[in-house]
C-alpha cells in the first residue's frame, strides 16, 4: 500500500495486545481509539491485525471482521453491519439472491451438507436475510411489532457473533463511528453488554465529537491518540527524508525538518503530505549519492498551515487528466470497485490504468486486493474531502449525475442495495425528481428493517425536496405516496395517537382530493380512522370508515373490503350500534372464508382473521348470544395459534381473558392475563402489556388481593392514558370501579364512574355505558348500606350530606332503569340482563317481589342459549327465589 513505516504508538499497541489476551481468555474487551483526523486511528488497527499481509503471532487463530462508516452514511441503516455480514458469509458483489441465501444457510448450518456452526442459529436466519436483502414469502417478520423486530435483529446479530467466538477468538473492527447510523449504534450498544464473558475484542475508532455509553464498563479501554512526541516525530521524518548527521547539524535538510515539525506539530498524515508536496514542487529531490537534497532556501518557504491546505495545493498541481479522475473518484466515494470506475470513466482502459497508477504513486489512492476484482480507496478521508471540495459546483453536479447512471447500469439487478447511495448522488446532482424517488425507496427499505429514525429522515428529506419543485399533478402524487409511507412509519414509532400522525394523514387526505388512486385513499382513510378511533373520537372514525366502505365497494377488491368492514364494524360496536356492527363483521367473515385461495394475499396485508373473529365474539356476547360468542372465540384462538404471530396471539388471549372475567371464571382469567403479560414483555407489546396488567389486577381484586389488584389496574390505566388510548381506558375503568365497590371504597368508585361517563360523553363510545350506570347503582346501594351500619360515630357521609343523594335507593333505581333503557336501545341483551338482575334485587329488598319477578323473567325468557354461563344461572336462581317468595307471601 506504500505506507510509511509505522512509528511510535508502542503504548497503544501494548494495550491492544493486552486487551486481546484478555479476550482470548474469555474476558471480552472493548477498545475505543479517539483522535482528530490524521493522527493514525486506522493505521493503528491496521498494524495491530497485520500489516503488509503479515499476520502477527497474537492475531493468528483469530477471525478478524472489519467495517467502516461513510460521511453520508448516517441515514443508511445498518450500513457497516451489512458490510460485516457480507465479509463473514463471504458474499461477493456478483452473487445473486440464491447464491447469497446458500452462503448464509451454509454458514449457520441449516442443512446437513455444510460445516455446521450451530443449529440453534437457524432462528437468526429471517433477520440475517432481511439485512442482506434476501426475500422470504411470506416473511415471518412482517407482523412482528416494529420495536421488537429491531431488538430481535440486534439479538440475532449478537447471537451469531458470540456463537462464532466459541470456535475462535473474534476481533470486530468498526471504524469512523462519528459517521455511524442509528441502527448500527443500537447493535453496538447491545453487543457491548455481552462481550465481557466472550472471546471477543471489539475495536472502534472515532473523532472527539462522537459519544457513546460504554465509558463506565470495566472491560472498556479508551486510547486517546495524541500527536507524535518530539522524538517519534523526528524518527518519522527521518524515515521520510533520511537522517541528518549530528543533533546540531544545521544543513538545509535539517532546517527543513525543523520547519516541518513546527508546522505539523507531530501529526503523521500532515507530515507525509507536506513532504509529498515539497517533492512535487521540486523543493525536495533525491540524489543517488547524498539522498534528499533541499533545492530552495528554507527561509523562503511558506508551508500551508493545515493538512487540508497541503492537499489542496497538491491536487491543484496534478495534470488535468489526473485531477479530473481524482475529482470524479472523490464524488463516487471513499472506496470503489474497478468495475464501477470503468462504468463511470470514459477514458480507454489503458489510459485509466495509467492514471490510477499515477495517483497511487503520488499517494492519493491505495489499491486494495479483493475478489473477484480490485478495489481502490482514498489514502485518507481528508484526501477525499479536499478533492471533493476542489470540484466546481456545476461540474460536481455533472459528476454525481454520471455516477448515478453508472450505478444504475452496473447494479441494475440489485438496485435495492444502493438506494441510499443513489439518493445521495441524485440529490447532489440536482436531479430532484430522482432523488425523491430513491429517498422514498430508501425510506421504505429502512422501515422494513425497523430502522425508523432513518426511514423518517429519508421521507422528510424527500418531502422537503418536493417543495422546491413546481406544483404539478405528478408532484401531488409523489407527495401523497410519501405522506402515506411516513404516516405508517410514524405510527410504528410514536403510536396511533401522536399529533404527527394526524398531521401527516390529514395532509395526505387533502392531497387525495386533488387526485389519487383508490388504494392510496383507502390507506389514508384507514390511518385517519385508526387515529381518531384510538384517541376516542368515535364519530369522526365512523364517518371515515363509511367513506372507506363506499370506496372499497366501488373498487371491488374483496381483500381490501375485508379490512374496511372490520374497521367499520369496530366503530359501530363502540357507538353501541350492535346489530349493524354484527352485519358488517359477519359480511367481512364471509369474504374472508371465501378467499382461501388468496390467503397469502390476505396475510400479506396483515391477516385480519384474528381481529375479525374476536370482534364478532364480543359483539355476539353483547347481543346476548354467549354460546355463539364462545365458539367464535375458540376459532379466534385457534387461528392466532396457527398464524404464530405474537401480536395476534396476545390479542386473542386478552379477549379470552375478558370472556373468562365476564363469566366469573377468575382463576382462568388470571392465567390468561399472565400469558398476555409474559408474551407482551418478551415481544415488546406495550398496549397488550397494559391490558394484561389491568386484567390481572381485576382478577386479584376479585380473589381477595384488593390493594394489589387495584394498584395493577391503575398501572394499566396509566399506560393507556400515557399512550392517548382513551377507548382502552374506557374499557377498563368499569373494572376499577367494580373493584372499589367490592372493597367498599364507594367514593373512589363513584369518582371513577364519573370520569368514565365523562369520557363516554366526549367520545360517543357508548357500548359499555349501560354497565357504567349499573355499577353506579350498585355503589349507591353499598354507600347507603355503609351509612346504616354507622352507629354513634360521625362518618364522612353524615358530616357532608352533599356526598349522598337524598334518597340513595331512588337514585340507584334510576341508574338501573337508565342502564336497562340504554341496553334495550342498543339491543345489548347481556348488559340488559345484568342491569335487570341488579334492579330485581333492589325491588326484592323493597318488597316489590312480583314486579321484580316479572321484569327479570321477561328478559331471561328472551335468551335461547348460554344457560351454563354465570349471568344466566344467577338470573335463573334469582327468578326461582323471587317466585318462591311471591308464592309464600302472606295472604
Secondary structure as UniProt FT lines:
FT   HELIX           10..24
FT   TURN            25..26
FT   STRAND          29..34
FT   TURN            37..38
FT   HELIX           41..50
FT   TURN            52..53
FT   TURN            57..61
FT   STRAND          63..68
FT   TURN            71..72
FT   HELIX           73..75
FT   TURN            77..78
FT   HELIX           79..88
FT   TURN            89..90
FT   TURN            93..94
FT   HELIX           97..108
FT   TURN            112..113
FT   HELIX           119..124
FT   HELIX           125..131
FT   TURN            132..133
FT   TURN            140..143
FT   HELIX           146..167
FT   STRAND          170..175
FT   HELIX           177..179
FT   HELIX           182..192
FT   TURN            193..194
FT   HELIX           195..197
FT   STRAND          200..206
FT   TURN            208..209
FT   TURN            215..216
FT   TURN            218..219
FT   STRAND          220..224
FT   HELIX           230..241
FT   TURN            247..248
FT   HELIX           252..264
FT   TURN            265..266
FT   HELIX           268..281
FT   STRAND          284..287
FT   TURN            288..290
FT   STRAND          291..294
FT   HELIX           298..300
FT   HELIX           307..316
FT   HELIX           320..332
FT   STRAND          335..337
FT   HELIX           338..344
FT   HELIX           349..361
FT   TURN            362..363
FT   STRAND          365..368
FT   STRAND          375..378
FT   HELIX           381..389
FT   HELIX           393..410
FT   HELIX           412..418
FT   HELIX           419..429
FT   HELIX           432..448
FT   TURN            449..450
FT   HELIX           452..466
FT   TURN            467..468
FT   HELIX           473..494
FT   TURN            496..497
FT   HELIX           499..512
FT   TURN            513..514
FT   HELIX           518..535
FT   HELIX           538..555
FT   HELIX           558..575
FT   HELIX           578..594
FT   HELIX           596..598
FT   HELIX           599..604
FT   TURN            605..606
FT   HELIX           609..623
FT   HELIX           626..643
FT   HELIX           646..662
FT   TURN            663..664
FT   HELIX           666..683
FT   HELIX           686..702
FT   TURN            703..704
FT   HELIX           706..722
FT   TURN            723..724
FT   HELIX           726..742
FT   TURN            743..744
FT   HELIX           746..763
FT   TURN            767..768
FT   HELIX           769..789
FT   HELIX           796..799
FT   HELIX           801..803
FT   TURN            806..807
FT   HELIX           808..826
FT   HELIX           829..845
FT   TURN            846..847
FT   HELIX           849..862
FT   TURN            867..868
FT   HELIX           870..887
//
